[in-house]
Amino acid sequence: MSIETGRAFFRARGMEERVIEFTVSSATVELAAQALGVEGARIAKTLSFQNRAGDGCILVLAAGDARIDNHKFKEKFGCKAKMLSGDEVPALVGHPVGGVCPFGCREGIPVYLDESLRRFTTVFPAVGSPSSAIELTLDELWDCSGALEWVDVCRLPE
């Protein structure tokens, strides 16, 4: 899976023309913000964690400046916040590190949106590659991500 899977996902929704591909890497919040010319907080980073059973994963989309709060995460999901290793990500999610997103990823992965995103009208998640993005409103992000719910598992910088 790759940018083509992400593009196909948005093509099916009549939104493919909104997918942005860069000639530079956007694999980190800082690089994506620089490529887009926006503040890093508006990058909707997709974090991939082991699920409670340890045999799969969950995705949490959070603002670029947010950090996982281990206590909140454990309260919400009933397990320690353990991120997938770089080797596990493509196999479990279906997108490479730097391009992880809920669009066109493997079926059945639970997706959650963190409250840290609610500060913005639009955000920029990746679209399956480390050099892609799409600008989505929060309603579009909710609809396109297939999120199960809004959660509060992050903390913002002081």
OpenMM code with the backbone's topology and positions (N, CA, C; nanometers):
from openmm import Vec3, app, unit

residues = "MET SER ILE GLU THR GLY ARG ALA PHE PHE ARG ALA ARG GLY MET GLU GLU ARG VAL ILE GLU PHE THR VAL SER SER ALA THR VAL GLU LEU ALA ALA GLN ALA LEU GLY VAL GLU GLY ALA ARG ILE ALA LYS THR LEU SER PHE GLN ASN ARG ALA GLY ASP GLY CYS ILE LEU VAL LEU ALA ALA GLY ASP ALA ARG ILE ASP ASN HIS LYS PHE LYS GLU LYS PHE GLY CYS LYS ALA LYS MET LEU SER GLY ASP GLU VAL PRO ALA LEU VAL GLY HIS PRO VAL GLY GLY VAL CYS PRO PHE GLY CYS ARG GLU GLY ILE PRO VAL TYR LEU ASP GLU SER LEU ARG ARG PHE THR THR VAL PHE PRO ALA VAL GLY SER PRO SER SER ALA ILE GLU LEU THR LEU ASP GLU LEU TRP ASP CYS SER GLY ALA LEU GLU TRP VAL ASP VAL CYS ARG LEU PRO GLU".split()
positions = [
    Vec3(0.0850, -0.1174, 0.0000),
    Vec3(0.0000, 0.0000, 0.0000),
    Vec3(0.0891, 0.1231, 0.0000),
    Vec3(0.0364, 0.2320, -0.0536),
    Vec3(0.1210, 0.3490, -0.0716),
    Vec3(0.0344, 0.4690, -0.1028),
    Vec3(0.0979, 0.5669, -0.1625),
    Vec3(0.0256, 0.6859, -0.2057),
    Vec3(-0.0854, 0.6464, -0.3019),
    Vec3(-0.0646, 0.5440, -0.3826),
    Vec3(-0.1683, 0.5027, -0.4772),
    Vec3(-0.2919, 0.4518, -0.4046),
    Vec3(-0.2719, 0.3813, -0.2940),
    Vec3(-0.3852, 0.3344, -0.2141),
    Vec3(-0.4583, 0.4538, -0.1532),
    Vec3(-0.3811, 0.5498, -0.1021),
    Vec3(-0.4412, 0.6707, -0.0475),
    Vec3(-0.5158, 0.7500, -0.1539),
    Vec3(-0.4543, 0.7634, -0.2707),
    Vec3(-0.5206, 0.8347, -0.3811),
    Vec3(-0.6507, 0.7645, -0.4204),
    Vec3(-0.6472, 0.6324, -0.4300),
    Vec3(-0.7667, 0.5560, -0.4670),
    Vec3(-0.8768, 0.5760, -0.3635),
    Vec3(-0.8389, 0.5811, -0.2360),
    Vec3(-0.9353, 0.6045, -0.1290),
    Vec3(-1.0077, 0.7371, -0.1526),
    Vec3(-0.9318, 0.8424, -0.1811),
    Vec3(-0.9935, 0.9736, -0.2015),
    Vec3(-1.0588, 0.9859, -0.3395),
    Vec3(-1.0097, 0.9118, -0.4385),
    Vec3(-1.0741, 0.9111, -0.5703),
    Vec3(-1.2172, 0.8605, -0.5576),
    Vec3(-1.2356, 0.7559, -0.4781),
    Vec3(-1.3686, 0.6973, -0.4584),
    Vec3(-1.4643, 0.7956, -0.3909),
    Vec3(-1.4107, 0.8968, -0.3267),
    Vec3(-1.4917, 0.9987, -0.2582),
    Vec3(-1.4958, 1.1308, -0.3355),
    Vec3(-1.4409, 1.1310, -0.4562),
    Vec3(-1.4395, 1.2518, -0.5375),
    Vec3(-1.3480, 1.3596, -0.4828),
    Vec3(-1.2436, 1.3196, -0.4111),
    Vec3(-1.1550, 1.4163, -0.3455),
    Vec3(-1.0087, 1.4014, -0.3867),
    Vec3(-0.9804, 1.3199, -0.4861),
    Vec3(-0.8411, 1.2922, -0.5214),
    Vec3(-0.7637, 1.4175, -0.5595),
    Vec3(-0.8303, 1.5138, -0.6229),
    Vec3(-0.7591, 1.6355, -0.6663),
    Vec3(-0.7062, 1.7157, -0.5487),
    Vec3(-0.7515, 1.6860, -0.4275),
    Vec3(-0.7050, 1.7575, -0.3077),
    Vec3(-0.5802, 1.6950, -0.2463),
    Vec3(-0.5407, 1.5760, -0.2929),
    Vec3(-0.4199, 1.5108, -0.2422),
    Vec3(-0.2987, 1.5894, -0.2905),
    Vec3(-0.2091, 1.6178, -0.1975),
    Vec3(-0.0875, 1.6942, -0.2267),
    Vec3(0.0314, 1.5994, -0.2197),
    Vec3(0.1124, 1.5984, -0.3249),
    Vec3(0.2377, 1.5220, -0.3229),
    Vec3(0.3527, 1.6211, -0.3322),
    Vec3(0.4536, 1.5981, -0.2483),
    Vec3(0.5681, 1.6882, -0.2407),
    Vec3(0.6887, 1.6270, -0.3103),
    Vec3(0.7797, 1.7119, -0.3512),
    Vec3(0.9076, 1.6635, -0.4047),
    Vec3(1.0094, 1.6496, -0.2921),
    Vec3(0.9687, 1.6879, -0.1714),
    Vec3(1.0525, 1.6742, -0.0523),
    Vec3(0.9784, 1.5860, 0.0477),
    Vec3(1.0506, 1.5374, 0.1465),
    Vec3(0.9890, 1.4533, 0.2483),
    Vec3(0.8973, 1.5344, 0.3389),
    Vec3(0.7865, 1.4723, 0.3758),
    Vec3(0.6972, 1.5291, 0.4778),
    Vec3(0.6749, 1.4243, 0.5858),
    Vec3(0.7782, 1.3430, 0.6087),
    Vec3(0.7677, 1.2266, 0.6969),
    Vec3(0.7599, 1.2610, 0.8450),
    Vec3(0.7955, 1.3834, 0.8823),
    Vec3(0.7846, 1.4253, 1.0216),
    Vec3(0.6932, 1.5465, 1.0282),
    Vec3(0.6477, 1.5783, 1.1462),
    Vec3(0.5632, 1.6965, 1.1638),
    Vec3(0.6361, 1.8202, 1.1126),
    Vec3(0.7622, 1.8339, 1.1502),
    Vec3(0.8392, 1.9522, 1.1105),
    Vec3(0.8542, 1.9619, 0.9592),
    Vec3(0.8869, 1.8502, 0.8949),
    Vec3(0.9032, 1.8505, 0.7489),
    Vec3(0.7706, 1.8768, 0.6776),
    Vec3(0.6627, 1.8172, 0.7274),
    Vec3(0.5312, 1.8387, 0.6665),
    Vec3(0.4894, 1.9849, 0.6807),
    Vec3(0.5098, 2.0419, 0.7981),
    Vec3(0.4740, 2.1824, 0.8203),
    Vec3(0.5534, 2.2729, 0.7277),
    Vec3(0.6817, 2.2442, 0.7117),
    Vec3(0.7664, 2.3233, 0.6228),
    Vec3(0.7198, 2.3097, 0.4779),
    Vec3(0.6908, 2.1886, 0.4336),
    Vec3(0.6466, 2.1654, 0.2955),
    Vec3(0.5142, 2.2356, 0.2661),
    Vec3(0.4259, 2.2410, 0.3664),
    Vec3(0.2931, 2.3007, 0.3491),
    Vec3(0.2901, 2.4504, 0.3820),
    Vec3(0.3888, 2.4982, 0.4557),
    Vec3(0.3896, 2.6374, 0.4973),
    Vec3(0.2868, 2.6673, 0.6054),
    Vec3(0.2659, 2.5703, 0.6966),
    Vec3(0.1701, 2.5870, 0.8067),
    Vec3(0.2406, 2.5579, 0.9388),
    Vec3(0.1744, 2.5931, 1.0490),
    Vec3(0.2313, 2.5607, 1.1800),
    Vec3(0.2235, 2.4098, 1.2024),
    Vec3(0.3244, 2.3563, 1.2698),
    Vec3(0.3335, 2.2123, 1.2916),
    Vec3(0.2151, 2.1526, 1.3648),
    Vec3(0.1512, 2.2312, 1.4502),
    Vec3(0.0372, 2.1800, 1.5264),
    Vec3(-0.0769, 2.1355, 1.4349),
    Vec3(-0.0868, 2.1938, 1.3141),
    Vec3(-0.1960, 2.1595, 1.2219),
    Vec3(-0.1715, 2.0315, 1.1434),
    Vec3(-0.0544, 1.9726, 1.1604),
    Vec3(-0.0287, 1.8430, 1.0981),
    Vec3(-0.0979, 1.7372, 1.1834),
    Vec3(-0.1860, 1.6604, 1.1225),
    Vec3(-0.2568, 1.5535, 1.1943),
    Vec3(-0.1724, 1.4273, 1.1845),
    Vec3(-0.0874, 1.4083, 1.2837),
    Vec3(-0.0004, 1.2906, 1.2808),
    Vec3(-0.0799, 1.1678, 1.3231),
    Vec3(-0.0510, 1.0576, 1.2558),
    Vec3(-0.1167, 0.9314, 1.2875),
    Vec3(-0.0181, 0.8439, 1.3622),
    Vec3(-0.0515, 0.8162, 1.4880),
    Vec3(0.0335, 0.7348, 1.5742),
    Vec3(-0.0217, 0.5932, 1.5783),
    Vec3(0.0665, 0.4951, 1.5638),
    Vec3(0.0229, 0.3550, 1.5608),
    Vec3(0.0750, 0.2833, 1.6845),
    Vec3(-0.0191, 0.2218, 1.7577),
    Vec3(0.0116, 0.1538, 1.8830),
    Vec3(-0.0323, 0.0090, 1.8773),
    Vec3(0.0352, -0.0744, 1.9570),
    Vec3(-0.0113, -0.2116, 1.9722),
    Vec3(-0.1480, -0.2086, 2.0382),
    Vec3(-0.2343, -0.2986, 1.9972),
    Vec3(-0.3648, -0.3075, 2.0618),
    Vec3(-0.3520, -0.3801, 2.1954),
    Vec3(-0.4592, -0.3827, 2.2675),
    Vec3(-0.4592, -0.4412, 2.4023),
    Vec3(-0.4142, -0.5874, 2.4025),
    Vec3(-0.4560, -0.6620, 2.3014),
    Vec3(-0.4210, -0.8044, 2.2937),
    Vec3(-0.2771, -0.8256, 2.2465),
    Vec3(-0.2152, -0.7217, 2.1889),
    Vec3(-0.0781, -0.7345, 2.1407),
    Vec3(-0.0654, -0.8028, 2.0063),
    Vec3(-0.1788, -0.8255, 1.9376),
    Vec3(-0.1754, -0.8962, 1.8093),
    Vec3(-0.2197, -0.8085, 1.6925),
    Vec3(-0.2318, -0.6796, 1.7156),
    Vec3(-0.2746, -0.5869, 1.6113),
    Vec3(-0.2425, -0.4458, 1.6549),
    Vec3(-0.3145, -0.3511, 1.5988),
    Vec3(-0.2831, -0.2128, 1.6312),
    Vec3(-0.4071, -0.1255, 1.6354),
    Vec3(-0.3882, -0.0066, 1.6884),
    Vec3(-0.4875, 0.1007, 1.6831),
    Vec3(-0.4163, 0.2242, 1.6312),
    Vec3(-0.4916, 0.3134, 1.5696),
    Vec3(-0.4372, 0.4394, 1.5212),
    Vec3(-0.5011, 0.5544, 1.5971),
    Vec3(-0.4184, 0.6490, 1.6379),
    Vec3(-0.4656, 0.7706, 1.7035),
    Vec3(-0.4126, 0.8882, 1.6238),
    Vec3(-0.5035, 0.9708, 1.5715),
    Vec3(-0.4627, 1.0929, 1.5028),
    Vec3(-0.4632, 1.2057, 1.6032),
    Vec3(-0.3524, 1.2795, 1.6090),
    Vec3(-0.3356, 1.3868, 1.7062),
    Vec3(-0.2710, 1.5073, 1.6395),
    Vec3(-0.2843, 1.6221, 1.7019),
    Vec3(-0.2206, 1.7438, 1.6524),
    Vec3(-0.0689, 1.7264, 1.6559),
    Vec3(-0.0028, 1.7931, 1.5651),
    Vec3(0.1421, 1.7805, 1.5520),
    Vec3(0.2206, 1.8176, 1.6752),
    Vec3(0.1668, 1.9044, 1.7595),
    Vec3(0.2390, 1.9458, 1.8800),
    Vec3(0.1969, 1.8673, 2.0034),
    Vec3(0.1050, 1.7747, 1.9895),
    Vec3(0.0554, 1.6966, 2.1031),
    Vec3(0.1468, 1.5777, 2.1301),
    Vec3(0.1501, 1.5364, 2.2550),
    Vec3(0.2267, 1.4190, 2.2965),
    Vec3(0.1321, 1.3247, 2.3697),
    Vec3(0.1538, 1.1957, 2.3526),
    Vec3(0.0716, 1.0972, 2.4235),
    Vec3(0.0927, 1.1135, 2.5735),
    Vec3(-0.0168, 1.1143, 2.6451),
    Vec3(-0.0147, 1.1148, 2.7914),
    Vec3(-0.0362, 0.9690, 2.8328),
    Vec3(0.0688, 0.9060, 2.8851),
    Vec3(0.0631, 0.7625, 2.9146),
    Vec3(-0.0499, 0.7257, 3.0107),
    Vec3(-0.0733, 0.8088, 3.1092),
    Vec3(-0.1801, 0.7815, 3.2061),
    Vec3(-0.3172, 0.7842, 3.1375),
    Vec3(-0.3435, 0.8879, 3.0591),
    Vec3(-0.4715, 0.8989, 2.9875),
    Vec3(-0.4900, 0.7829, 2.8899),
    Vec3(-0.3816, 0.7473, 2.8196),
    Vec3(-0.3879, 0.6389, 2.7223),
    Vec3(-0.4264, 0.5082, 2.7917),
    Vec3(-0.3588, 0.4769, 2.9022),
    Vec3(-0.3864, 0.3526, 2.9734),
    Vec3(-0.5284, 0.3519, 3.0287),
    Vec3(-0.5747, 0.4677, 3.0782),
    Vec3(-0.7129, 0.4765, 3.1270),
    Vec3(-0.8134, 0.4480, 3.0159),
    Vec3(-0.7872, 0.5022, 2.8974),
    Vec3(-0.8807, 0.4878, 2.7854),
    Vec3(-0.8767, 0.3484, 2.7235),
    Vec3(-0.7567, 0.2986, 2.6976),
    Vec3(-0.7430, 0.1756, 2.6200),
    Vec3(-0.7093, 0.0519, 2.7032),
    Vec3(-0.6837, 0.0691, 2.8308),
    Vec3(-0.6583, -0.0454, 2.9178),
    Vec3(-0.5244, -0.1126, 2.8975),
    Vec3(-0.4309, -0.0424, 2.8357),
    Vec3(-0.2971, -0.0967, 2.8165),
    Vec3(-0.1972, 0.0178, 2.8044),
    Vec3(-0.0710, -0.0164, 2.8198),
    Vec3(0.0357, 0.0818, 2.8069),
    Vec3(0.0452, 0.1290, 2.6613),
    Vec3(0.0792, 0.2545, 2.6429),
    Vec3(0.0962, 0.3107, 2.5083),
    Vec3(0.2280, 0.2613, 2.4498),
    Vec3(0.2225, 0.1540, 2.3721),
    Vec3(0.3428, 0.0990, 2.3100),
    Vec3(0.3322, 0.1155, 2.1590),
    Vec3(0.4147, 0.2055, 2.1063),
    Vec3(0.4118, 0.2304, 1.9622),
    Vec3(0.4667, 0.1098, 1.8867),
    Vec3(0.4149, 0.0897, 1.7669),
    Vec3(0.4670, -0.0161, 1.6808),
    Vec3(0.6094, 0.0179, 1.6406),
    Vec3(0.6899, -0.0833, 1.6175),
    Vec3(0.8252, -0.0604, 1.5661),
    Vec3(0.8155, -0.0256, 1.4179),
    Vec3(0.9193, 0.0323, 1.3651),
    Vec3(0.9229, 0.0687, 1.2238),
    Vec3(0.9001, -0.0496, 1.1320),
    Vec3(0.9437, -0.1682, 1.1747),
    Vec3(0.9248, -0.2887, 1.0945),
    Vec3(0.7811, -0.3388, 1.0984),
    Vec3(0.7121, -0.3158, 1.2102),
    Vec3(0.5747, -0.3632, 1.2253),
    Vec3(0.4737, -0.2779, 1.1496),
    Vec3(0.5045, -0.1495, 1.1347),
    Vec3(0.4070, -0.0549, 1.0784),
    Vec3(0.3564, -0.0957, 0.9408),
    Vec3(0.4424, -0.1184, 0.8414),
    Vec3(0.3888, -0.1536, 0.7080),
    Vec3(0.3053, -0.2815, 0.7091),
    Vec3(0.3479, -0.3808, 0.7856),
    Vec3(0.2763, -0.5082, 0.7879),
    Vec3(0.1396, -0.4953, 0.8552),
    Vec3(0.1318, -0.4217, 0.9649),
    Vec3(0.0065, -0.4125, 1.0394),
    Vec3(-0.0865, -0.3025, 0.9883),
    Vec3(-0.0278, -0.1913, 0.9441),
    Vec3(-0.1094, -0.0771, 0.9011),
    Vec3(-0.1294, -0.0765, 0.7501),
    Vec3(-0.0213, -0.1053, 0.6773),
    Vec3(-0.0308, -0.1048, 0.5320),
    Vec3(0.0294, 0.0178, 0.4666),
    Vec3(0.0823, 0.1090, 0.5457),
    Vec3(0.1507, 0.2272, 0.4935),
    Vec3(0.2875, 0.2360, 0.5595),
    Vec3(0.3844, 0.2987, 0.4929),
    Vec3(0.5175, 0.3108, 0.5518),
    Vec3(0.5219, 0.4185, 0.6607),
    Vec3(0.6214, 0.4067, 0.7482),
    Vec3(0.6455, 0.5098, 0.8486),
    Vec3(0.6626, 0.6432, 0.7760),
    Vec3(0.6024, 0.7471, 0.8291),
    Vec3(0.6068, 0.8784, 0.7648),
    Vec3(0.4864, 0.9032, 0.6762),
    Vec3(0.4164, 0.7964, 0.6384),
    Vec3(0.2971, 0.8102, 0.5552),
    Vec3(0.1758, 0.7439, 0.6173),
    Vec3(0.1905, 0.7025, 0.7435),
    Vec3(0.0813, 0.6323, 0.8108),
    Vec3(-0.0415, 0.7222, 0.8189),
    Vec3(-0.1548, 0.6651, 0.7829),
    Vec3(-0.2820, 0.7367, 0.7846),
    Vec3(-0.3940, 0.6333, 0.7864),
    Vec3(-0.5149, 0.6749, 0.8168),
    Vec3(-0.6263, 0.5799, 0.8177),
    Vec3(-0.6928, 0.5625, 0.6809),
    Vec3(-0.6372, 0.6224, 0.5781),
    Vec3(-0.6987, 0.6207, 0.4446),
    Vec3(-0.6378, 0.5103, 0.3593),
    Vec3(-0.7177, 0.4096, 0.3303),
    Vec3(-0.6681, 0.2996, 0.2489),
    Vec3(-0.5735, 0.2073, 0.3243),
    Vec3(-0.5822, 0.2083, 0.4554),
    Vec3(-0.4977, 0.1176, 0.5339),
    Vec3(-0.5676, -0.0181, 0.5449),
    Vec3(-0.5062, -0.1104, 0.6149),
    Vec3(-0.5637, -0.2442, 0.6306),
    Vec3(-0.7003, -0.2353, 0.6985),
    Vec3(-0.7893, -0.3233, 0.6604),
    Vec3(-0.9253, -0.3279, 0.7153),
    Vec3(-0.9244, -0.3619, 0.8640),
    Vec3(-1.0203, -0.3071, 0.9354),
    Vec3(-1.0438, -0.3464, 1.0733),
    Vec3(-0.9574, -0.2797, 1.1782),
    Vec3(-0.8753, -0.1836, 1.1402),
    Vec3(-0.7923, -0.1149, 1.2392),
    Vec3(-0.8764, -0.0072, 1.3074),
    Vec3(-0.8887, -0.0121, 1.4396),
    Vec3(-0.9632, 0.0930, 1.5098),
    Vec3(-0.8894, 0.2274, 1.5005),
    Vec3(-0.9650, 0.3316, 1.4675),
    Vec3(-0.9084, 0.4661, 1.4516),
    Vec3(-0.9765, 0.5595, 1.5512),
    Vec3(-0.8959, 0.6446, 1.6149),
    Vec3(-0.9458, 0.7420, 1.7116),
    Vec3(-0.8881, 0.8785, 1.6779),
    Vec3(-0.9656, 0.9821, 1.7018),
    Vec3(-0.9200, 1.1200, 1.6822),
    Vec3(-0.9016, 1.1835, 1.8186),
    Vec3(-0.7851, 1.2419, 1.8414),
    Vec3(-0.7585, 1.3054, 1.9705),
    Vec3(-0.8138, 1.4474, 1.9737),
    Vec3(-0.8605, 1.4858, 2.0915),
    Vec3(-0.9174, 1.6189, 2.1151),
    Vec3(-0.8216, 1.7316, 2.0771),
    Vec3(-0.6921, 1.7047, 2.0756),
    Vec3(-0.5933, 1.8082, 2.0428),
    Vec3(-0.6164, 1.8674, 1.9038),
    Vec3(-0.6843, 1.7935, 1.8167),
    Vec3(-0.7121, 1.8411, 1.6806),
    Vec3(-0.8245, 1.9448, 1.6762),
    Vec3(-0.9095, 1.9446, 1.7760),
    Vec3(-1.0297, 2.0299, 1.7736),
    Vec3(-0.9999, 2.1792, 1.7766),
    Vec3(-0.8759, 2.2184, 1.7969),
    Vec3(-0.8389, 2.3608, 1.7974),
    Vec3(-0.8397, 2.4208, 1.6579),
    Vec3(-0.8470, 2.3374, 1.5560),
    Vec3(-0.8278, 2.3826, 1.4185),
    Vec3(-0.9519, 2.3600, 1.3326),
    Vec3(-0.9681, 2.4441, 1.2318),
    Vec3(-1.0758, 2.4283, 1.1349),
    Vec3(-1.0400, 2.3187, 1.0350),
    Vec3(-0.9129, 2.3197, 0.9915),
    Vec3(-0.8628, 2.2171, 0.8994),
    Vec3(-0.7291, 2.1654, 0.9510),
    Vec3(-0.6986, 2.0407, 0.9137),
    Vec3(-0.5714, 1.9777, 0.9493),
    Vec3(-0.5175, 1.9036, 0.8269),
    Vec3(-0.3922, 1.8603, 0.8372),
    Vec3(-0.3234, 1.7976, 0.7247),
    Vec3(-0.2677, 1.6600, 0.7616),
    Vec3(-0.3436, 1.5528, 0.7409),
    Vec3(-0.2879, 1.4187, 0.7602),
    Vec3(-0.2131, 1.3733, 0.6338),
    Vec3(-0.1300, 1.2706, 0.6498),
    Vec3(-0.0621, 1.2089, 0.5360),
    Vec3(-0.1635, 1.1289, 0.4543),
    Vec3(-0.1203, 1.0864, 0.3351),
    Vec3(-0.2086, 1.0088, 0.2468),
    Vec3(-0.1399, 0.8803, 0.1999),
    Vec3(-0.0571, 0.8197, 0.2870),
    Vec3(-0.0011, 0.6898, 0.2546),
    Vec3(0.1445, 0.6870, 0.2143),
    Vec3(0.2074, 0.8041, 0.2026),
    Vec3(0.3497, 0.8078, 0.1695),
    Vec3(0.4166, 0.9168, 0.2523),
    Vec3(0.5489, 0.9094, 0.2655),
    Vec3(0.6211, 1.0108, 0.3419),
    Vec3(0.6407, 1.1427, 0.2665),
    Vec3(0.5647, 1.1633, 0.1609),
    Vec3(0.5709, 1.2906, 0.0884),
    Vec3(0.4326, 1.3287, 0.0353),
    Vec3(0.3322, 1.3153, 0.1239),
    Vec3(0.1947, 1.3449, 0.0825),
    Vec3(0.1144, 1.4019, 0.1976),
    Vec3(0.0056, 1.4685, 0.1620),
    Vec3(-0.0865, 1.5234, 0.2625),
    Vec3(-0.2173, 1.5577, 0.1933),
    Vec3(-0.3176, 1.5870, 0.2753),
    Vec3(-0.4446, 1.6384, 0.2260),
    Vec3(-0.5000, 1.7302, 0.3339),
    Vec3(-0.5574, 1.8412, 0.2933),
    Vec3(-0.6199, 1.9308, 0.3904),
    Vec3(-0.7656, 1.8899, 0.4068),
    Vec3(-0.8044, 1.8604, 0.5310),
    Vec3(-0.9408, 1.8175, 0.5613),
    Vec3(-0.9983, 1.8996, 0.6757),
    Vec3(-1.1278, 1.9285, 0.6670),
    Vec3(-1.1961, 1.9861, 0.7828),
    Vec3(-1.2081, 1.8748, 0.8870),
    Vec3(-1.2417, 1.9100, 1.0094),
    Vec3(-1.2574, 1.8066, 1.1117),
    Vec3(-1.3725, 1.7129, 1.0798),
    Vec3(-1.4799, 1.7650, 1.0209),
    Vec3(-1.5906, 1.6777, 0.9797),
    Vec3(-1.5458, 1.5804, 0.8714),
    Vec3(-1.4683, 1.6296, 0.7748),
    Vec3(-1.4166, 1.5418, 0.6693),
    Vec3(-1.3213, 1.4381, 0.7285),
    Vec3(-1.2370, 1.4801, 0.8211),
    Vec3(-1.1446, 1.3869, 0.8853),
    Vec3(-1.2227, 1.2775, 0.9574),
    Vec3(-1.3264, 1.3158, 1.0290),
    Vec3(-1.4107, 1.2183, 1.0994),
    Vec3(-1.4699, 1.1186, 0.9994),
    Vec3(-1.5303, 1.1711, 0.8934),
    Vec3(-1.5956, 1.0853, 0.7944),
    Vec3(-1.4956, 0.9959, 0.7212),
    Vec3(-1.3860, 1.0530, 0.6764),
    Vec3(-1.2895, 0.9776, 0.5953),
    Vec3(-1.2072, 0.8786, 0.6771),
    Vec3(-1.1819, 0.9112, 0.8026),
    Vec3(-1.0967, 0.8243, 0.8839),
    Vec3(-1.1703, 0.7011, 0.9356),
    Vec3(-1.3029, 0.7073, 0.9381),
    Vec3(-1.3780, 0.5975, 0.9975),
    Vec3(-1.3563, 0.5875, 1.1472),
    Vec3(-1.3223, 0.7004, 1.2089),
    Vec3(-1.2919, 0.7018, 1.3520),
    Vec3(-1.4086, 0.6489, 1.4340),
    Vec3(-1.3750, 0.5810, 1.5415),
    Vec3(-1.4749, 0.5274, 1.6328),
    Vec3(-1.5234, 0.6333, 1.7302),
    Vec3(-1.4299, 0.7208, 1.7720),
    Vec3(-1.4681, 0.8262, 1.8656),
    Vec3(-1.3554, 0.9272, 1.8813),
    Vec3(-1.3930, 1.0411, 1.9382),
    Vec3(-1.2957, 1.1414, 1.9814),
    Vec3(-1.2472, 1.0974, 2.1186),
    Vec3(-1.1160, 1.1025, 2.1408),
    Vec3(-1.0577, 1.0629, 2.2699),
    Vec3(-0.9684, 1.1753, 2.3211),
    Vec3(-0.9376, 1.1689, 2.4492),
    Vec3(-0.8468, 1.2655, 2.5095),
    Vec3(-0.7307, 1.1874, 2.5697),
    Vec3(-0.6297, 1.1566, 2.4871),
    Vec3(-0.5161, 1.0782, 2.5322),
    Vec3(-0.3821, 1.1506, 2.5134),
    Vec3(-0.3885, 1.2789, 2.4825),
    Vec3(-0.2667, 1.3574, 2.4607),
    Vec3(-0.2607, 1.4754, 2.5563),
    Vec3(-0.1421, 1.5334, 2.5609),
    Vec3(-0.1234, 1.6593, 2.6323),
    Vec3(-0.0568, 1.7561, 2.5349),
    Vec3(-0.0855, 1.8822, 2.5542),
    Vec3(-0.0283, 1.9859, 2.4687),
    Vec3(0.0896, 2.0509, 2.5389),
    Vec3(0.1808, 2.1107, 2.4636),
    Vec3(0.2919, 2.1810, 2.5281),
    Vec3(0.2413, 2.2982, 2.6109),
    Vec3(0.3120, 2.3291, 2.7161),
    Vec3(0.2689, 2.4395, 2.8031),
    Vec3(0.3116, 2.5727, 2.7489),
] * unit.nanometer
topology = app.Topology()
chain = topology.addChain("A")
for resn in residues:
    res = topology.addResidue(resn, chain)
    for name in ("N", "CA", "C"):
        topology.addAtom(name, app.Element.getBySymbol(name[0]), res)
